[in-house]
Amino acid sequence: MTYHALLAHPGSPAAGELTLAAEAQRLRADAVTLRFVLSGPLQHVRVPAETSGARADELWRHTCFEAFVALQGVPGYLEFNFSPSLAWQAYRFSARRVGMTPADLPAPPVLTVGHRERTGAPGPVRGADDALVLEALVCLPEPYADGGQPLQLALSAVLEDATGALSYWALHHVPGRPDFHHPDAFALTLDALGAEPRPVTDPA
């Protein structure tokens, strides 16, 4: 697994000793797994209580992990929201922040959330830290289920602190206000199935 660091937006509240990393893997043409690992003093983060895992809007108003999926040559993109409560949402956009509609998926995402206290959590988590780990198995709709083309991903998160303030995390931030929808935010490529492996570097 290759973990990629998500960085807090410079205008966000101080992150303290929190760290956030994510990894993505293409299991088959129409399925992607995502893992987000939040580590550090989690008592400073408001984590929504677990629910039945229904589809819900405005999850980004509280702690929420997000993934945006684009396909080269195809207008628009998908947005996925995953809450530690197990609630989720998926939108389809026809262009940048244009034409938002609920996305029809082959199956609902499967979410798993674990809270590990001062243990050897996976990836970049230090042994002395608590860790919140969210995993999502996502079945992609057409045309994103074409395994012959690479997927462009923007991985991000919104974290709510104990005061209710929100911080914004992403693989790559553009100048100005936080904007997870910006084309430059799609900084991670998942190669087409069967492609030759190549080194992956985190964006500066």
C-alpha positions in Angstrom: 0.0 0.0 0.0 1.2 3.5 -0.8 -0.1 6.2 1.6 -0.3 9.8 0.6 -0.2 12.6 3.1 -3.2 15.0 3.1 -2.2 18.5 4.1 -4.3 21.0 6.1 -5.2 24.1 4.1 -3.1 27.1 5.3 -6.2 29.0 6.2 -7.6 26.2 8.4 -7.4 26.2 12.2 -4.2 24.8 13.6 -4.0 21.1 13.2 -1.8 20.5 16.2 -0.2 17.0 16.1 -2.9 15.5 13.8 -1.8 13.7 10.7 -4.0 12.4 7.9 -3.1 10.0 5.1 -5.0 8.1 2.5 -4.4 5.4 -0.1 -6.4 4.1 -3.0 -6.4 0.8 -4.9 -8.2 -0.3 -8.0 -9.5 -3.8 -7.3 -11.2 -4.3 -10.7 -12.6 -2.1 -13.5 -15.6 -1.0 -11.5 -14.3 -1.1 -7.9 -12.0 1.0 -5.9 -11.0 0.8 -2.3 -10.1 3.9 -0.3 -8.5 4.1 3.2 -8.1 7.2 5.3 -6.0 7.1 8.4 -6.3 10.0 10.9 -3.9 9.9 13.8 -2.8 12.0 16.7 -4.8 13.4 19.7 -8.2 12.5 18.5 -9.9 14.0 21.6 -9.6 17.3 19.7 -11.7 16.0 16.7 -15.5 15.7 16.7 -16.3 12.3 15.3 -20.0 11.7 14.4 -21.7 8.9 16.2 -22.2 5.7 14.3 -25.6 5.4 12.6 -27.3 2.9 10.2 -25.2 4.2 7.3 -27.9 5.7 5.2 -27.4 8.1 2.2 -27.3 11.7 3.5 -26.6 15.2 2.3 -24.2 17.9 3.8 -21.9 15.4 5.5 -19.1 17.9 4.9 -20.5 20.1 7.7 -18.9 17.8 10.1 -15.9 15.4 10.1 -16.0 13.7 6.7 -13.7 12.0 4.2 -14.0 12.6 0.5 -12.9 11.3 -2.9 -13.4 12.9 -6.3 -13.1 10.7 -9.4 -12.5 11.9 -12.9 -11.8 10.2 -16.3 -9.7 11.8 -18.9 -11.7 13.0 -21.9 -15.0 12.6 -20.0 -16.7 15.8 -18.9 -17.5 16.1 -15.2 -16.6 13.9 -12.3 -17.9 12.0 -9.3 -17.8 13.2 -5.6 -18.0 10.7 -2.7 -18.6 11.7 0.9 -17.9 9.2 3.7 -18.7 10.0 7.3 -17.4 8.1 10.3 -21.0 7.7 11.2 -21.2 5.3 8.2 -23.5 7.7 6.3 -22.4 8.4 2.7 -23.3 10.4 -0.4 -22.3 10.3 -4.0 -22.8 13.2 -6.6 -22.2 13.5 -10.3 -21.1 16.8 -11.8 -21.3 17.7 -15.4 -18.4 20.3 -15.0 -16.6 22.0 -12.2 -19.3 22.7 -9.5 -21.9 22.5 -12.3 -24.9 20.1 -12.7 -24.7 18.4 -9.3 -27.1 15.4 -9.1 -27.2 12.3 -6.9 -25.1 9.7 -8.6 -26.7 6.3 -9.5 -24.3 3.6 -8.3 -24.3 -0.1 -9.0 -24.3 -0.7 -5.2 -24.0 1.5 -2.1 -20.4 2.0 -0.8 -19.4 -0.4 1.9 -17.8 1.5 4.8 -15.8 0.2 7.7 -14.6 2.4 10.6 -12.2 1.4 13.3 -10.8 3.4 16.2 -7.4 2.1 17.4 -6.0 3.4 20.6 -2.2 3.7 20.9 -1.6 0.6 18.8 0.3 -0.2 15.6 -2.3 1.1 13.2 -1.5 0.6 9.5 0.5 2.9 7.2 1.8 6.2 8.6 0.4 6.0 12.1 2.9 6.2 14.9 2.6 3.6 17.6 2.0 6.2 20.4 -0.9 7.8 18.6 -4.6 7.0 18.5 -6.0 6.4 15.0 -9.3 6.6 13.3 -9.3 4.4 10.1 -12.1 4.6 7.6 -12.2 2.2 4.6 -14.6 2.4 1.7 -15.3 -0.1 -1.1 -16.8 1.9 -4.0 -18.5 0.4 -7.1 -18.2 2.9 -9.9 -20.9 3.6 -12.5 -20.3 4.0 -16.2 -18.2 5.4 -17.8 -15.8 5.3 -14.8 -16.0 1.5 -14.7 -13.8 1.3 -17.8 -10.7 -0.5 -16.6 -8.8 0.4 -19.8 -8.4 4.0 -18.7 -6.7 5.6 -15.7 -8.7 7.3 -13.0 -7.8 10.7 -11.7 -8.5 11.1 -8.0 -8.7 14.0 -5.5 -8.6 12.8 -1.9 -9.6 15.2 0.8 -11.3 15.6 4.2 -13.1 18.0 6.4 -12.3 17.7 10.1 -14.4 19.4 12.8 -12.5 20.3 16.0 -13.9 20.4 19.6 -15.0 24.0 19.1 -17.0 23.3 15.9 -14.4 24.9 13.6 -13.6 23.1 10.3 -10.2 22.4 8.8 -9.8 21.3 5.2 -7.3 18.7 4.1 -6.3 17.6 0.6 -3.5 16.0 -1.4 -2.9 19.4 -3.1 -4.3 22.9 -2.3 -4.6 25.6 -4.9 -4.0 29.3 -3.9 -7.0 31.0 -2.2 -9.9 29.4 -0.4 -10.1 25.6 0.0 -11.4 24.1 -3.3 -11.6 20.3 -3.5 -13.2 20.6 -7.0 -10.3 22.4 -8.7 -8.7 20.4 -11.6 -5.3 20.6 -9.9 -6.7 18.8 -6.8 -7.0 15.6 -8.9 -3.4 14.8 -8.0 -3.5 11.0 -7.8 -3.6 8.6 -10.8 -4.9 5.1 -10.6 -3.5 3.4 -13.7 -5.6 1.4 -16.1 -5.8 -2.3 -15.2 -2.9 -4.2 -16.7 -0.7 -1.1 -17.1 2.9 -1.3 -16.3 3.6 -0.2 -12.6 5.2 3.2 -12.3 6.5 5.1 -9.3 4.0 7.4 -7.6 5.1 10.7 -6.0 3.1 12.9 -3.7 2.4 16.4 -5.0 4.5 19.1 -3.5 
